Amino acid sequence: MATKVTLQDIADALGVSRNTVSKAINNTGVLADSTRQKVLEKAIEMGYKQFSYASSVTDIKNPSFLQQKAAGEIALFTGSFLNNSHFASTMLDKFQHEISLFGYSLSMHRVDENNFNDMTLPISYRPENTKGIVCIEMFNHPYCEMLCQLDLPVLMIDAPVASYWKPLNADILLMDNSSSIFSVINDMSKKGITKIGFVGQVTHCRSFYERFMAFREALYINNLSFEEKYCLTEVHPHGLEYKEYLFKALEKLEELPEMFICANDFVAIDLIYGLRKLGIECPRDIKLFGFDDSPESKIMTPPLSTSHIHSQIIGYSAANMILSRIQQPDLNYRITYTETDLIVRESTVTEN
């Protein structure tokens, strides 16, 4: 009786990892199209039968089977302008590429204050051919609830904080908001840095809230005290730029911590503005840690320690989640996290 061909057999024949073969066979994970096709062809050659998504050998030999023409449109709703510094600017390239393989096009719609206040859809939105909605920077919970009542699959990339206790009928995609913060606080505590604060509006979105909670939990695990006096987490007044709010808040502090964990890189950049106006230098007088690994974090002075977000993986995961929801609308709602990496730069350098 012929021996059954395994994933490991295919991996050994190609000199690649079993994980790479699994991604190609199951059409999951980020993988170059050429690698995926090479694995599939080798699998056919060796007599492998258990393909998860192709109906015939002809399908596998012809990658165009993925291109189902005129499948429909996926609408992207965003509450802010996605400039080149935003992680979504590169994520969307991968997302658009992945959905196009299945015949879907992408339309983008800016949701403005009038839409939020009146609970109306953007004038550019056309529902006729829309098969799903993806939301980025959409943190108005009532508005998100309204979108979830349109009888369409909805994917939230990040989500309102209120979705914790008032769940949305949507899938949610987040990045790992904890690991890097745990790592950097653990490392700093070993170097004698014990007074650590947090900067950022905690209730802005789920990611900010999770980063704040990771900060508190990391302090606890490292036997460090959480001190409210070191945290700048309030909602800043309307009409006042955030960096000016931070400057005024810093002026009121009776004592500075030795380090600030910032909700993202742009909070850190605004914070440095206020610190410098007070004659406080980073990293000499205080250490800073951001989040997102924005382009600015690499070129600012000092270069910012941060957490790197894998935009390509987010784009792939977003496409996979919305497409699977379109195909299987009765799936349980999912919350998925993509990995992040700790990036250590000059802003957390110590003399030790």
Secondary structure as GFF3:
##gff-version 3
##sequence-region A 1 352
A	DSSP	alpha_helix	7	14	.	.	.	ID=ss1
A	DSSP	alpha_helix	18	26	.	.	.	ID=ss2
A	DSSP	alpha_helix	33	46	.	.	.	ID=ss3
A	DSSP	alpha_helix	57	61	.	.	.	ID=ss4
A	DSSP	three_ten_helix	63	66	.	.	.	ID=ss5
A	DSSP	beta_strand	72	78	.	.	.	ID=ss6
A	DSSP	alpha_helix	87	100	.	.	.	ID=ss7
A	DSSP	beta_strand	104	110	.	.	.	ID=ss8
A	DSSP	alpha_helix	113	118	.	.	.	ID=ss9
A	DSSP	beta_strand	130	136	.	.	.	ID=ss10
A	DSSP	alpha_helix	141	147	.	.	.	ID=ss11
A	DSSP	beta_strand	154	157	.	.	.	ID=ss12
A	DSSP	three_ten_helix	161	164	.	.	.	ID=ss13
A	DSSP	beta_strand	171	175	.	.	.	ID=ss14
A	DSSP	alpha_helix	179	190	.	.	.	ID=ss15
A	DSSP	beta_strand	196	199	.	.	.	ID=ss16
A	DSSP	alpha_helix	206	221	.	.	.	ID=ss17
A	DSSP	three_ten_helix	228	230	.	.	.	ID=ss18
A	DSSP	alpha_helix	242	252	.	.	.	ID=ss19
A	DSSP	beta_strand	259	262	.	.	.	ID=ss20
A	DSSP	alpha_helix	265	277	.	.	.	ID=ss21
A	DSSP	beta_strand	287	289	.	.	.	ID=ss22
A	DSSP	alpha_helix	295	299	.	.	.	ID=ss23
A	DSSP	beta_strand	306	309	.	.	.	ID=ss24
A	DSSP	alpha_helix	311	327	.	.	.	ID=ss25
A	DSSP	beta_strand	335	338	.	.	.	ID=ss26
A	DSSP	beta_strand	340	343	.	.	.	ID=ss27
A	DSSP	three_ten_helix	346	348	.	.	.	ID=ss28
###
